[in-house]
Amino acid sequence: MTIRIGLIGGGNITETHARAVRSMQDAEITAVVGSNAEKVNRLCREHGGQPFLDFQKFLDHRPMDMVIIGSPSGLHAHQGVAAAQRGLHVLTEKPIDISTQRADALIQAAHRFGVKLGVIFQDRVKPEICRLKERVSSGALGKAILADARVKWYRSSEYYGSSRWRGTLALDGGGALINQGVHTVDLLLWLLGDVVRVQARTTTALHRIEGDDTAVAILEFASGATGVLQATTAAYPGYSRRVELTGSEGTIILDNDRIVATDLRSKPAAEAWDISPTPSESASSPVVSDFRWHQAMLEDFIRAVRQNKTPVCNGHEGRRSLSVIEAIYRSAKNSNCVADVYNELHSPTQ
């Protein structure tokens, strides 16, 4: 049976969502809503669906089974709650919202109205990252000791200047950390478990925005491991993300979402790693031209809806990275003090 999908938003990421839906045989776009009539109408002409500028009329449209939210981050929970109240399943872009309080409201609404809630963190379905996850989970690294994560990306002044919401506190919740760095925070939590304390500094070094364009944090994991996170949109011309994980049994390095080094005391079966440099699209551009991993997230979510299973990243999982980011901002605001992370176990049950 075909699942009918409504798209919320008219920007770059909604284009990615539309392309992902169009590539699936058992899904179709039934409606698109946004604030820019030209963009919404173009999306519908190219990918199908009925255009809407009025959000309530969009929610009333039928048939529609679920929505994918690609609007500014500060609208995710509000729009997701409204959709859940209409019995629509909700798949939202990262972050789940810009505050854990709002995230909790969305998690509660999904539970109350019996709909599925998922958050798009596509790293969780990328093959090389899944292989890294398997290595860590199997104990190949031994006891986790150190994580070093670097997101040294670049965004132009036009990227921020042409948008009403990017880099604002009201709709972006900050800047480089919560928008670009959030994927890597989620990745570290997925690989190494909960973070319990952070110490951080953020600054706006290059861009004229309200939020941060550079953030550095020391992370203390519940396991006892220590992590260092750097996230910036001021590193011209932009470099591939790099994550290095060190444990008692060795080190594994991920660069541009590929494993480029596996140095373990007990060598795994011989593997050939392609360590030749490849361009990193995200390092210098917000446009996601490769929609395969968004499609994989959508396919997983639709399976969860049809089979009544938990999606690969549900509301609770999506909340975890936001909780850490809130603590980082809190630490930075209070002159680099140590900030405890609010334990996600205290969040409402989905």
KOLKOL-336798 format. One line per field, with one value per residue (C-alpha): x, y, z; residue number from 1; chain. Coordinates in steps of 0.1 Angstrom, whole numbers, plus 2048, in hexadecimal, padded with zeros to 3 digits. Layout:
N
X	X; ...
Y	Y; ...
Z	Z; ...
n	NUM; ...
chain	A; ...
***
This chain:
350
X	800; 80D; 814; 80A; 823; 820; 83F; 843; 85C; 867; 88D; 8AB; 8A4; 880; 88D; 8A2; 883; 86F; 889; 88C; 866; 865; 87F; 868; 84E; 837; 836; 82A; 828; 804; 80A; 825; 822; 83A; 83C; 84A; 82F; 849; 85D; 83F; 82F; 850; 853; 830; 835; 855; 84C; 827; 80E; 7F7; 807; 7FD; 807; 7EF; 7FC; 7DA; 7CB; 7E9; 7E3; 7BF; 7C9; 7C1; 7CC; 7EB; 7FC; 81B; 82F; 854; 85F; 87A; 871; 887; 893; 87F; 85E; 864; 852; 835; 82E; 834; 81C; 801; 806; 805; 7E4; 7D6; 7E2; 7FF; 820; 83D; 860; 874; 895; 8B0; 8B1; 890; 88C; 8A1; 898; 893; 873; 864; 872; 860; 83F; 843; 84D; 82F; 817; 823; 81D; 7FB; 7ED; 7FD; 813; 837; 851; 873; 891; 8A7; 8CA; 8D6; 8F8; 8E7; 8E0; 901; 913; 936; 928; 913; 932; 943; 926; 929; 94E; 948; 92A; 93D; 958; 973; 97F; 97F; 979; 971; 98B; 98A; 974; 980; 965; 96C; 951; 965; 94C; 947; 927; 928; 91A; 8FF; 8F4; 8EB; 8E1; 8C8; 8B5; 89D; 8A5; 8C8; 8DE; 8C2; 8BA; 895; 894; 8B6; 8BD; 8E1; 8F8; 913; 90F; 8E9; 8E6; 905; 915; 8F6; 8FB; 91D; 910; 8F6; 910; 926; 909; 8FE; 922; 92D; 90E; 902; 915; 912; 926; 934; 94B; 94A; 950; 93D; 944; 938; 959; 951; 92D; 914; 8FB; 8EA; 8F6; 918; 92D; 948; 945; 95D; 953; 962; 94A; 949; 938; 926; 93E; 95C; 968; 971; 968; 972; 95A; 961; 945; 948; 93A; 958; 973; 978; 975; 966; 974; 966; 95A; 972; 96B; 987; 97E; 998; 994; 9A9; 9AD; 9B5; 9A7; 98E; 98C; 96E; 973; 958; 942; 95B; 972; 995; 9A9; 9A4; 9C2; 9B9; 9CE; 9BA; 9B8; 997; 995; 9A8; 994; 99D; 996; 992; 9A5; 9A6; 998; 975; 962; 94B; 92B; 91F; 940; 939; 914; 8F2; 8E4; 8E0; 8E2; 8E7; 8C5; 8CC; 8D0; 8B1; 89F; 8AD; 8A0; 87E; 87C; 885; 86A; 850; 859; 855; 832; 827; 835; 830; 855; 86D; 87E; 8A4; 8A3; 883; 87A; 88E; 8AE; 8A9; 8A6; 8C8; 8DD; 8C8; 8CD; 8F3; 8F2; 8DD; 8F8; 914; 903; 8FC; 920; 92C; 914; 920; 945; 94F; 941; 93A; 916; 903; 8EF; 8CB; 8C7; 8B0; 8A2; 88E; 87D; 859; 852; 84B
Y	800; 822; 83A; 85E; 878; 89D; 8B2; 8D0; 8EB; 8F8; 8FA; 8E5; 8C9; 8C5; 8C1; 8A4; 895; 898; 887; 86B; 865; 866; 84A; 832; 81D; 81B; 83F; 85F; 884; 88F; 8B3; 8CD; 8EB; 908; 92E; 935; 930; 92F; 913; 8FF; 901; 8F6; 8D8; 8CD; 8D2; 8BD; 8A3; 8A2; 8AB; 8C8; 8E9; 8FA; 91B; 916; 8FC; 8F3; 8ED; 8D7; 8C2; 8BE; 8B0; 88C; 872; 877; 85E; 870; 890; 897; 8B7; 8CC; 8EE; 904; 8F0; 906; 8FC; 8D6; 8CE; 8E6; 8D8; 8B4; 8B7; 8C5; 8A9; 88E; 89D; 896; 872; 877; 865; 87E; 87B; 89B; 8A8; 8AD; 8BB; 8AF; 8D4; 8EE; 8E6; 8C6; 8D5; 8D7; 8B5; 8A6; 8B6; 8A5; 883; 885; 88E; 871; 859; 868; 867; 845; 850; 848; 863; 862; 87A; 87B; 873; 862; 859; 83C; 82B; 832; 811; 81B; 82B; 80C; 7F7; 80E; 80A; 7E4; 7E6; 7FB; 7E6; 7C5; 7D2; 7D4; 7F5; 7E8; 801; 823; 83D; 85B; 869; 886; 894; 8B1; 8C2; 8DE; 8EA; 90B; 91E; 93F; 960; 95B; 93A; 94D; 96F; 960; 94E; 95B; 93F; 932; 93C; 94B; 941; 940; 929; 918; 916; 921; 91C; 903; 8EC; 8E6; 8E7; 8D7; 8C7; 8B6; 898; 891; 895; 87B; 865; 866; 85D; 841; 832; 839; 83E; 859; 879; 884; 8A4; 8BE; 8DC; 8F3; 914; 923; 942; 955; 95A; 961; 964; 980; 969; 966; 943; 932; 92B; 919; 902; 8EC; 8D4; 8BA; 89D; 885; 864; 84F; 833; 848; 851; 875; 886; 8A6; 8B6; 8D2; 8E1; 8FF; 90F; 927; 910; 91B; 909; 8ED; 8CB; 8A8; 89D; 887; 871; 85E; 844; 836; 819; 802; 7EB; 806; 822; 824; 844; 84F; 86A; 877; 85B; 840; 82B; 835; 824; 806; 802; 7E6; 7CF; 7B2; 7B9; 7B1; 79D; 7AF; 7CB; 7E4; 808; 823; 840; 855; 878; 87E; 89F; 8A5; 8B6; 8C0; 8D0; 8EF; 8ED; 8E8; 8D7; 8B1; 8A3; 87F; 876; 850; 852; 868; 84E; 832; 845; 849; 825; 81B; 832; 825; 801; 80C; 81A; 7FB; 7E1; 7F5; 7F6; 810; 825; 826; 848; 84E; 86D; 862; 85C; 87D; 88F; 882; 897; 8B6; 8B0; 8B0; 8CF; 8E1; 8D9; 8E5; 906; 908; 902; 91C; 936; 931; 938; 914; 905; 8DF; 8D8; 8B8; 8A9; 8A3; 87D; 873; 857; 873; 87D; 872; 84F; 84E
Z	800; 7F7; 814; 80E; 81A; 821; 820; 837; 82B; 80A; 80C; 802; 81A; 80F; 7EC; 7F9; 80A; 7EA; 7D5; 7EF; 7EE; 7C9; 7C7; 7DA; 7CB; 7E9; 7F3; 7E3; 7EB; 7F1; 7FD; 804; 81B; 820; 823; 800; 7E6; 7C9; 7DA; 7E4; 7C2; 7B1; 7C8; 7C0; 79A; 79B; 7B5; 7B8; 7D4; 7DB; 7E5; 806; 817; 834; 84C; 85B; 838; 830; 850; 845; 823; 81C; 814; 829; 840; 84C; 84A; 845; 856; 845; 853; 869; 888; 8A0; 890; 890; 8B1; 8AC; 889; 894; 8B1; 89A; 882; 89D; 8AA; 887; 889; 871; 876; 879; 86B; 872; 867; 881; 89B; 8AA; 8B4; 8C5; 8E9; 8FC; 90B; 8E8; 8DF; 8FD; 8F2; 8D0; 8DF; 8F6; 8D9; 8C4; 8E1; 8EA; 8C7; 8BE; 8A1; 898; 89D; 88C; 889; 86A; 873; 854; 861; 872; 850; 83E; 837; 843; 863; 869; 866; 87F; 896; 894; 89C; 8BB; 8C7; 8C2; 8DA; 8BF; 8CD; 8F0; 90C; 8FC; 905; 8EE; 8D2; 8BC; 8A4; 88D; 878; 867; 84D; 83B; 834; 821; 82D; 813; 823; 842; 833; 81A; 835; 84F; 868; 864; 881; 895; 8B8; 8B3; 895; 893; 8B9; 8B3; 896; 88B; 8A8; 8A8; 882; 874; 892; 89E; 887; 896; 8BA; 8B1; 8A1; 8C1; 8D7; 8C0; 8C0; 8E4; 8F9; 910; 917; 93C; 93E; 926; 926; 909; 8F8; 8DA; 8C6; 8A8; 897; 873; 86B; 874; 885; 8A7; 8AD; 8AD; 88F; 8A3; 8C1; 8D4; 8EF; 906; 90C; 929; 920; 939; 930; 93C; 919; 910; 8F0; 8DF; 8C6; 8AE; 898; 882; 863; 861; 854; 830; 818; 82C; 835; 838; 85A; 86D; 88B; 89D; 8B7; 8CE; 8E6; 8FA; 8DB; 8C2; 8AC; 88F; 87A; 866; 84B; 835; 841; 837; 84D; 843; 85E; 875; 88C; 8A5; 8BA; 8AD; 888; 877; 857; 83B; 82D; 812; 81C; 802; 811; 7F2; 7F8; 7ED; 7ED; 80B; 7FE; 821; 82A; 815; 80A; 81B; 7FC; 7FF; 7DC; 7E6; 7F5; 7F9; 81F; 824; 80F; 826; 844; 834; 82B; 84F; 85C; 845; 850; 874; 86C; 859; 871; 891; 899; 8A6; 88C; 88B; 89B; 8AF; 8C4; 8E2; 8CE; 8BB; 8DD; 8EA; 8D3; 8DB; 900; 8FC; 8E6; 900; 91A; 903; 8FE; 923; 92B; 911; 91E; 942; 93A; 931; 951; 952; 949; 951; 935; 93D; 93C; 91F; 935; 947; 926; 921; 913; 8EE
n	1; 2; 3; 4; 5; 6; 7; 8; 9; 10; 11; 12; 13; 14; 15; 16; 17; 18; 19; 20; 21; 22; 23; 24; 25; 26; 27; 28; 29; 30; 31; 32; 33; 34; 35; 36; 37; 38; 39; 40; 41; 42; 43; 44; 45; 46; 47; 48; 49; 50; 51; 52; 53; 54; 55; 56; 57; 58; 59; 60; 61; 62; 63; 64; 65; 66; 67; 68; 69; 70; 71; 72; 73; 74; 75; 76; 77; 78; 79; 80; 81; 82; 83; 84; 85; 86; 87; 88; 89; 90; 91; 92; 93; 94; 95; 96; 97; 98; 99; 100; 101; 102; 103; 104; 105; 106; 107; 108; 109; 110; 111; 112; 113; 114; 115; 116; 117; 118; 119; 120; 121; 122; 123; 124; 125; 126; 127; 128; 129; 130; 131; 132; 133; 134; 135; 136; 137; 138; 139; 140; 141; 142; 143; 144; 145; 146; 147; 148; 149; 150; 151; 152; 153; 154; 155; 156; 157; 158; 159; 160; 161; 162; 163; 164; 165; 166; 167; 168; 169; 170; 171; 172; 173; 174; 175; 176; 177; 178; 179; 180; 181; 182; 183; 184; 185; 186; 187; 188; 189; 190; 191; 192; 193; 194; 195; 196; 197; 198; 199; 200; 201; 202; 203; 204; 205; 206; 207; 208; 209; 210; 211; 212; 213; 214; 215; 216; 217; 218; 219; 220; 221; 222; 223; 224; 225; 226; 227; 228; 229; 230; 231; 232; 233; 234; 235; 236; 237; 238; 239; 240; 241; 242; 243; 244; 245; 246; 247; 248; 249; 250; 251; 252; 253; 254; 255; 256; 257; 258; 259; 260; 261; 262; 263; 264; 265; 266; 267; 268; 269; 270; 271; 272; 273; 274; 275; 276; 277; 278; 279; 280; 281; 282; 283; 284; 285; 286; 287; 288; 289; 290; 291; 292; 293; 294; 295; 296; 297; 298; 299; 300; 301; 302; 303; 304; 305; 306; 307; 308; 309; 310; 311; 312; 313; 314; 315; 316; 317; 318; 319; 320; 321; 322; 323; 324; 325; 326; 327; 328; 329; 330; 331; 332; 333; 334; 335; 336; 337; 338; 339; 340; 341; 342; 343; 344; 345; 346; 347; 348; 349; 350
chain	A; A; A; A; A; A; A; A; A; A; A; A; A; A; A; A; A; A; A; A; A; A; A; A; A; A; A; A; A; A; A; A; A; A; A; A; A; A; A; A; A; A; A; A; A; A; A; A; A; A; A; A; A; A; A; A; A; A; A; A; A; A; A; A; A; A; A; A; A; A; A; A; A; A; A; A; A; A; A; A; A; A; A; A; A; A; A; A; A; A; A; A; A; A; A; A; A; A; A; A; A; A; A; A; A; A; A; A; A; A; A; A; A; A; A; A; A; A; A; A; A; A; A; A; A; A; A; A; A; A; A; A; A; A; A; A; A; A; A; A; A; A; A; A; A; A; A; A; A; A; A; A; A; A; A; A; A; A; A; A; A; A; A; A; A; A; A; A; A; A; A; A; A; A; A; A; A; A; A; A; A; A; A; A; A; A; A; A; A; A; A; A; A; A; A; A; A; A; A; A; A; A; A; A; A; A; A; A; A; A; A; A; A; A; A; A; A; A; A; A; A; A; A; A; A; A; A; A; A; A; A; A; A; A; A; A; A; A; A; A; A; A; A; A; A; A; A; A; A; A; A; A; A; A; A; A; A; A; A; A; A; A; A; A; A; A; A; A; A; A; A; A; A; A; A; A; A; A; A; A; A; A; A; A; A; A; A; A; A; A; A; A; A; A; A; A; A; A; A; A; A; A; A; A; A; A; A; A; A; A; A; A; A; A; A; A; A; A; A; A; A; A; A; A; A; A; A; A; A; A; A; A; A; A; A; A; A; A; A; A; A; A; A; A; A; A; A; A; A; A
***
